[in-house]
Amino acid sequence: IKILTGVNSADPGSEIWIDDKKAEIQSPVDALNLGIVAIYQDFSLFDNLSIVENIALGLEITKHKKLVDWKGMRRKAEKAMKKVRLEARPDELVANISVAKKQLVAIARALVYDVKVLIMDEPTSCLSQGEVEQLFEIVRELKADGVTIIFVSHKMEEIFEIGDKITVLRDGQYIKTAPKDEITGEELIELMG
């Protein structure tokens, strides 16, 4: 995750390809400009900022703008909020919303970057079953829109429900990738062993 998002450098000789082109990712801004966004367990949101500011302020930074286009930011944020079905006042402070809504803010923030690859690290760890179902609906819609989702989870039932392919990494090493229909839960547990 950290290599794809530009936090850490890839090993010499490694290659990352996006849309059939070799991608050079030297920084988090490079990753964002390529449409690679990660949502971590802590969501990386600012509680003292509004929902709109959390969703769209980063756009102004990545485009190196000297002035903030507040109206444009609000327009983009509200469009993303609608896409993820986030029912909240755009000016509400993030500190005042539920964990499930914070997850939706994080996803909406990814959408304003014209996301191509969305990495979700343990996204259901703090959600109720109903909230998980809502998240899965959004993930399915994003997949249908052509967004690649990397869904990191240790919950087997979620992996088999939402995934298309399953990749096992153990102790930093690649173990195996298989279509979900070609691997059983028992085989997966053995590979993770």
C-alpha positions as a Markdown table, in Angstrom:
| # | Residue | x | y | z |
|---|---|---|---|---|
| 1 | Ile | 0.0 | 0.0 | 0.0 |
| 2 | Lys | 2.7 | 2.4 | 0.9 |
| 3 | Ile | 4.6 | 1.8 | -2.3 |
| 4 | Leu | 1.5 | 2.3 | -4.5 |
| 5 | Thr | 0.6 | 5.5 | -2.6 |
| 6 | Gly | 4.2 | 7.0 | -2.9 |
| 7 | Val | 5.0 | 6.9 | 0.8 |
| 8 | Asn | 7.8 | 4.3 | 0.3 |
| 9 | Ser | 9.9 | 3.7 | -2.8 |
| 10 | Ala | 9.7 | 0.5 | -4.7 |
| 11 | Asp | 12.7 | -1.8 | -4.8 |
| 12 | Pro | 15.1 | -1.3 | -7.7 |
| 13 | Gly | 13.8 | -3.1 | -10.8 |
| 14 | Ser | 10.2 | -3.1 | -9.6 |
| 15 | Glu | 7.5 | -1.7 | -11.9 |
| 16 | Ile | 4.0 | -0.3 | -11.4 |
| 17 | Trp | 1.8 | -0.1 | -14.4 |
| 18 | Ile | -1.4 | 2.0 | -14.6 |
| 19 | Asp | -3.6 | 2.0 | -17.8 |
| 20 | Asp | -0.9 | 0.1 | -19.7 |
| 21 | Lys | 1.7 | 2.7 | -18.9 |
| 22 | Lys | 4.7 | 2.4 | -16.6 |
| 23 | Ala | 4.0 | 4.7 | -13.6 |
| 24 | Glu | 6.6 | 6.6 | -11.7 |
| 25 | Ile | 5.4 | 7.1 | -8.2 |
| 26 | Gln | 7.9 | 9.1 | -6.2 |
| 27 | Ser | 5.5 | 10.8 | -3.8 |
| 28 | Pro | 1.9 | 10.7 | -2.5 |
| 29 | Val | 1.0 | 13.6 | -4.9 |
| 30 | Asp | 2.3 | 11.5 | -7.8 |
| 31 | Ala | 0.0 | 8.6 | -6.7 |
| 32 | Leu | -3.0 | 11.0 | -6.3 |
| 33 | Asn | -2.4 | 12.4 | -9.8 |
| 34 | Leu | -2.4 | 8.9 | -11.1 |
| 35 | Gly | -5.7 | 8.2 | -9.4 |
| 36 | Ile | -4.3 | 5.9 | -6.7 |
| 37 | Val | -6.0 | 6.5 | -3.3 |
| 38 | Ala | -5.8 | 4.6 | -0.1 |
| 39 | Ile | -8.3 | 4.6 | 2.7 |
| 40 | Tyr | -6.7 | 3.5 | 5.9 |
| 41 | Gln | -8.4 | 2.2 | 9.1 |
| 42 | Asp | -8.1 | 5.5 | 10.7 |
| 43 | Phe | -9.6 | 7.3 | 7.6 |
| 44 | Ser | -6.9 | 10.1 | 7.8 |
| 45 | Leu | -9.6 | 12.7 | 8.2 |
| 46 | Phe | -9.4 | 16.1 | 10.0 |
| 47 | Asp | -12.0 | 16.2 | 12.8 |
| 48 | Asn | -11.7 | 20.0 | 13.0 |
| 49 | Leu | -12.6 | 20.5 | 9.3 |
| 50 | Ser | -16.0 | 20.2 | 7.6 |
| 51 | Ile | -17.1 | 17.3 | 5.5 |
| 52 | Val | -16.6 | 19.4 | 2.3 |
| 53 | Glu | -13.1 | 20.5 | 3.4 |
| 54 | Asn | -12.1 | 16.9 | 4.2 |
| 55 | Ile | -13.3 | 15.7 | 0.8 |
| 56 | Ala | -12.0 | 18.4 | -1.6 |
| 57 | Leu | -9.3 | 20.5 | 0.1 |
| 58 | Gly | -6.6 | 18.1 | -1.0 |
| 59 | Leu | -7.5 | 18.8 | -4.7 |
| 60 | Glu | -6.4 | 22.4 | -4.2 |
| 61 | Ile | -3.1 | 21.3 | -2.8 |
| 62 | Thr | -2.3 | 18.6 | -5.4 |
| 63 | Lys | -3.0 | 21.2 | -8.2 |
| 64 | His | -0.6 | 23.7 | -6.5 |
| 65 | Lys | -3.3 | 26.4 | -6.4 |
| 66 | Lys | -2.5 | 29.5 | -4.6 |
| 67 | Leu | -6.2 | 30.4 | -4.0 |
| 68 | Val | -8.9 | 28.1 | -2.8 |
| 69 | Asp | -11.9 | 27.8 | -5.1 |
| 70 | Trp | -14.5 | 27.3 | -2.3 |
| 71 | Lys | -17.5 | 27.1 | -4.7 |
| 72 | Gly | -15.8 | 24.6 | -6.9 |
| 73 | Met | -14.6 | 22.5 | -3.9 |
| 74 | Arg | -18.2 | 22.5 | -2.5 |
| 75 | Arg | -19.6 | 21.4 | -5.9 |
| 76 | Lys | -17.2 | 18.5 | -6.3 |
| 77 | Ala | -17.6 | 17.4 | -2.7 |
| 78 | Glu | -21.4 | 17.5 | -2.9 |
| 79 | Lys | -21.3 | 15.4 | -6.1 |
| 80 | Ala | -19.1 | 12.9 | -4.4 |
| 81 | Met | -21.3 | 12.8 | -1.3 |
| 82 | Lys | -24.3 | 12.0 | -3.5 |
| 83 | Lys | -22.4 | 9.2 | -5.2 |
| 84 | Val | -21.7 | 7.5 | -1.9 |
| 85 | Arg | -25.1 | 8.3 | -0.5 |
| 86 | Leu | -23.7 | 10.3 | 2.4 |
| 87 | Glu | -26.6 | 12.0 | 4.2 |
| 88 | Ala | -25.1 | 14.8 | 6.2 |
| 89 | Arg | -24.7 | 18.5 | 6.0 |
| 90 | Pro | -21.7 | 19.4 | 3.9 |
| 91 | Asp | -20.6 | 22.0 | 6.5 |
| 92 | Glu | -20.8 | 19.5 | 9.4 |
| 93 | Leu | -17.6 | 19.0 | 11.3 |
| 94 | Val | -16.2 | 15.5 | 10.8 |
| 95 | Ala | -15.8 | 15.3 | 14.6 |
| 96 | Asn | -19.6 | 15.2 | 14.9 |
| 97 | Ile | -20.4 | 12.4 | 12.5 |
| 98 | Ser | -20.5 | 8.6 | 13.0 |
| 99 | Val | -17.7 | 6.2 | 12.1 |
| 100 | Ala | -19.8 | 4.9 | 9.2 |
| 101 | Lys | -20.2 | 8.4 | 7.8 |
| 102 | Lys | -16.5 | 9.0 | 8.2 |
| 103 | Gln | -15.9 | 6.0 | 6.0 |
| 104 | Leu | -18.2 | 7.5 | 3.4 |
| 105 | Val | -16.3 | 10.8 | 3.6 |
| 106 | Ala | -13.0 | 9.0 | 3.0 |
| 107 | Ile | -14.5 | 7.2 | -0.1 |
| 108 | Ala | -16.0 | 10.5 | -1.3 |
| 109 | Arg | -12.6 | 12.1 | -1.0 |
| 110 | Ala | -11.2 | 9.3 | -3.2 |
| 111 | Leu | -13.8 | 10.0 | -5.9 |
| 112 | Val | -12.8 | 13.6 | -6.3 |
| 113 | Tyr | -9.4 | 12.5 | -7.3 |
| 114 | Asp | -10.8 | 10.6 | -10.3 |
| 115 | Val | -9.8 | 7.4 | -8.6 |
| 116 | Lys | -8.6 | 4.5 | -10.7 |
| 117 | Val | -7.2 | 2.3 | -7.9 |
| 118 | Leu | -8.9 | 2.5 | -4.5 |
| 119 | Ile | -7.1 | 0.7 | -1.7 |
| 120 | Met | -9.2 | -0.1 | 1.3 |
| 121 | Asp | -7.3 | -1.3 | 4.4 |
| 122 | Glu | -9.6 | -3.2 | 6.7 |
| 123 | Pro | -12.6 | -1.0 | 5.8 |
| 124 | Thr | -15.2 | -2.9 | 7.8 |
| 125 | Ser | -13.4 | -3.2 | 11.1 |
| 126 | Cys | -15.6 | -0.6 | 12.9 |
| 127 | Leu | -18.8 | -1.0 | 10.9 |
| 128 | Ser | -22.1 | -2.8 | 11.8 |
| 129 | Gln | -23.5 | -5.4 | 9.4 |
| 130 | Gly | -25.9 | -2.9 | 7.8 |
| 131 | Glu | -23.1 | -0.5 | 7.3 |
| 132 | Val | -20.9 | -3.2 | 5.8 |
| 133 | Glu | -23.7 | -4.0 | 3.3 |
| 134 | Gln | -23.9 | -0.3 | 2.3 |
| 135 | Leu | -20.1 | -0.2 | 1.9 |
| 136 | Phe | -20.3 | -3.3 | -0.3 |
| 137 | Glu | -23.0 | -1.7 | -2.5 |
| 138 | Ile | -20.7 | 1.3 | -3.1 |
| 139 | Val | -17.7 | -1.0 | -3.8 |
| 140 | Arg | -19.8 | -2.9 | -6.4 |
| 141 | Glu | -20.8 | 0.4 | -8.0 |
| 142 | Leu | -17.2 | 1.6 | -8.2 |
| 143 | Lys | -16.1 | -1.7 | -9.7 |
| 144 | Ala | -18.9 | -1.4 | -12.3 |
| 145 | Asp | -17.6 | 2.2 | -13.1 |
| 146 | Gly | -14.1 | 0.7 | -13.8 |
| 147 | Val | -12.4 | 1.4 | -10.5 |
| 148 | Thr | -9.9 | -1.2 | -9.4 |
| 149 | Ile | -10.5 | -2.0 | -5.7 |
| 150 | Ile | -7.7 | -3.5 | -3.5 |
| 151 | Phe | -9.7 | -4.7 | -0.5 |
| 152 | Val | -7.4 | -5.7 | 2.4 |
| 153 | Ser | -9.2 | -7.9 | 5.0 |
| 154 | His | -8.7 | -10.8 | 7.3 |
| 155 | Lys | -12.4 | -11.6 | 7.2 |
| 156 | Met | -12.9 | -14.6 | 4.9 |
| 157 | Glu | -16.6 | -14.1 | 4.3 |
| 158 | Glu | -16.0 | -10.6 | 3.1 |
| 159 | Ile | -13.2 | -11.6 | 0.8 |
| 160 | Phe | -15.3 | -14.2 | -0.9 |
| 161 | Glu | -18.4 | -11.9 | -1.0 |
| 162 | Ile | -16.7 | -8.8 | -2.5 |
| 163 | Gly | -13.6 | -10.1 | -4.2 |
| 164 | Asp | -13.0 | -11.2 | -7.8 |
| 165 | Lys | -9.4 | -12.3 | -7.3 |
| 166 | Ile | -7.7 | -13.2 | -4.0 |
| 167 | Thr | -4.0 | -12.5 | -3.4 |
| 168 | Val | -2.2 | -13.8 | -0.3 |
| 169 | Leu | 0.8 | -11.9 | 1.1 |
| 170 | Arg | 2.6 | -13.4 | 4.1 |
| 171 | Asp | 5.4 | -11.7 | 6.0 |
| 172 | Gly | 5.9 | -9.3 | 3.1 |
| 173 | Gln | 6.2 | -12.1 | 0.5 |
| 174 | Tyr | 3.8 | -12.8 | -2.4 |
| 175 | Ile | 2.3 | -16.3 | -2.0 |
| 176 | Lys | -0.5 | -16.7 | -4.6 |
| 177 | Thr | -3.2 | -15.1 | -6.6 |
| 178 | Ala | -6.3 | -16.9 | -7.7 |
| 179 | Pro | -9.9 | -16.1 | -8.9 |
| 180 | Lys | -12.1 | -16.4 | -5.9 |
| 181 | Asp | -14.1 | -19.3 | -7.5 |
| 182 | Glu | -10.9 | -21.3 | -7.8 |
| 183 | Ile | -9.9 | -21.3 | -4.2 |
| 184 | Thr | -11.7 | -22.6 | -1.0 |
| 185 | Gly | -11.7 | -21.1 | 2.4 |
| 186 | Glu | -9.6 | -24.0 | 3.7 |
| 187 | Glu | -7.0 | -23.5 | 0.9 |
| 188 | Leu | -6.8 | -19.8 | 1.7 |
| 189 | Ile | -6.3 | -20.5 | 5.4 |
| 190 | Glu | -3.5 | -22.9 | 4.6 |
| 191 | Leu | -1.8 | -20.3 | 2.2 |
| 192 | Met | -2.0 | -17.7 | 5.0 |
| 193 | Gly | -0.5 | -20.1 | 7.5 |
